Amino acid sequence: VGISITPLLTAFGIGGVSLGLALQNTLANLMSGINIITSKKVRPGDYIELRTGEAGYVRDVDLRCTVVEEITNNLLVIPNAQIISSSFRNYSLPDHSLLVPVEVGISYDSDLEKVEKITREVMQEIAQLLPPNLGDYQPLILYRKFDYYSILLTVYLKVVEEEFFQHLTIKHEFIKLLHRRYQQEGIKIPYPIFFPYPPTNPPS
């Protein structure tokens, strides 16, 4: 009909590119939301921690964003694309059990067999006192290394919890009880010893 369609096609092309760029983040969040919901790697009630530092309980997951409740009771809205594009840790998967390491330093004068025996007794006592308990988990104690002023050992507490921060209570009670038993048994937890450098009186 004598009408040039080249300007019209150009306008549609530019408009399509502009629309695609404008919707890029929205589409990315939408596809990420579908991925999160179908994979079930992030579920309401889970405690997650992103590599960028955001952490809390998942309260809602929709197609655009994931709502996380921080320990301060604030709600954090995270775009789904940010979760998918970054590594994250889900403390509620595959189950609600955690292996909590507690590092202890003891004096070089200590009887290591006695230290291990007393520490195991304390772990068993904690298992009896605190819900959730340690279940059927066998206490694990490993001497790690000879440090400058002490022998370092790591105690691994396995806890089964419904709330992520319950393990902090168990760790708190374990440290108090272990410190008391060590004092009763004469097991010393030495203070750090700092030497001046360079020596104030170097040998001649």
N, C-alpha and C positions, 0 to 999 in steps of 0.2 A: 504493500500500500504506500510505498515511498517513505516509510519511517525508518530511520537508522536505529538499530537495536544495540549497536556497540556501546554507546554511553550507558544504556540501561543494564546490559550485562556487567559492565565495569562497576556500576553502582551496587548491583547485587553481590558481586564478588567482594568488593570492599566491605559492604555491610555484613556479609557472611563471616569474613575474617574478624571484623570488629566484634560481632556477636560471639564468635567462638572464643576470642580472648577474654571477653567479659564473663563468659560462663565457665571458663577453664577451672577456676577454683571450686565453683559450685559442683561441676561434674566430677571433679576429682574427689571431693568430699562424699558425693553421692555413691560413687563406685566403691570408695573405701568403706562407707557405711554398710553397703551390701556385703562386702568381704568380711567385715568384722562380725556382722550378725550371723551370716551363714557358717563361718568357721568356728564360732563359739569359743574363740580364744580369749575374748573379753566379755564377761557376763555381769549383769547387775549383782552387786554384793561382793565381787572380787576386789582384792586390793592389788593395784598395779602401780608400777613406778617406771616412768619414761626415762630414756637416756638423758634427756634434757633437764631432768630433775623433778618434774611434776609427779606427784604421788598422792594416792588417796583411794577411797572406796568408790567403785563404779555405782552410780545411782540410776543412770539411764543411758541407753544407746539408741539413737535414732539414725536416720539416713544422712544427716548433716554433721552431727557432732556427738561427742561422748561427754556426759556430765559426771564429774568426779568430785566427791566430798573430801576435802582435806581434813587433817587432824584438828585444825583450828575451826572446823565446822563451816568453812567457807566453801561455796560451790565453784568449781573450776570447769569452764566449758572449753573443751579441746576439739578442734576440727579433726574429723576422722582421718583426713589425709595426713595429718601430722603423726598420728599413731601408726598408720600403715608404713609411712616412709621412714620411721625411726624404730630402733630396737626398743623393746620394753620388757619388763619383768612382771609376770603375774604370780604373786605369792600364793594364790588360791588354787593353782593347778600344778600337778595333777590332783592333789588333795590338799587338805588343810594342815598338813604336818610340816614342821620346820626343824632343821638341824641348826641349833644355836651354838656357836663357838664362844667359849669363855677362856681367855688367856690368864694364866697365873704364873708368877715368878716365885721360886722358893730358894732358900739359902743353900749354898754348896755343902753345908754341914748336915743337910737333911738326909734321912734314911728314905731312899726313893720308894722302896717297897711299902714302907709305912705310909708315906704320902699318898701313894696310889690306893692303898686300902681305905684310908680315912676319906679320901675324896669320893670313892665309890659308895661308901656308906652315906655320905651327905647326899649324893645323887639319888640313892634309893629313898632316903628320908623325904627329899623334895617330891619324889614321885608319889609318896603316900599322902603328903599334905595338900598338894595343890591340884585343883581341877583346872584345866585338863591335865591329866598325869602323863607320865612318860610311856605308859602302856607296856608292851612286851619288849621294848627296846633295851638292849644290853648297853650299859654305860660304856662310853668310849673315852679313854684317856691316853693321850700321846705326848711323850716328852719330845719337845721340838728342837731345842738347841741349847748350847752353853752360851749364855749371854755374859756381858761384862761383869755384872754383879749378882746374877742369879741363874738358876736353871729354869728354863721356860717350858711349861707344859700347857697343852690345850685340852680343855674339857668340852665334849660335844653333848649338848642336851637336846634330845629330841622331844618336841612338844607338839601336841595336837590341839588345835585351837579353832574356835569359830570366829574370833576377832583377831586381826593381825597383831595388835599391840599387846595381846595377852602374854606373849613370850617375854616382854620386857618385865612384867611382874614376876614371872618365874625366874628370870635371870637375876632380878633384884633380890628375891628371897634366897636364892642359891648362894650368892656372894656373901650375904649377911651370915648365913648358917655356916658356910665354909670358913669364913674368917673366925667365927667363934670357936669352931672345932679345932682349927689350926692353933689358936691360942691355948686351948685346953690341952692339946697334945704336944705343945712346945715346938711346933713347926713354924719357922720364921719366914715371913715375907719381907725380904730386905729392902732397904731404901736404896735408891740410885746413889752411886758414889761417883762424884765428878772430880777429875784430876785437872789441875791447872796446866794449860798448854800455851807456850812452852814451859817447862819446869822452872820454878822460881830459883832453885839451886841445882843447876845441872851438874852432873858428876864431872870431876876434873880428869 
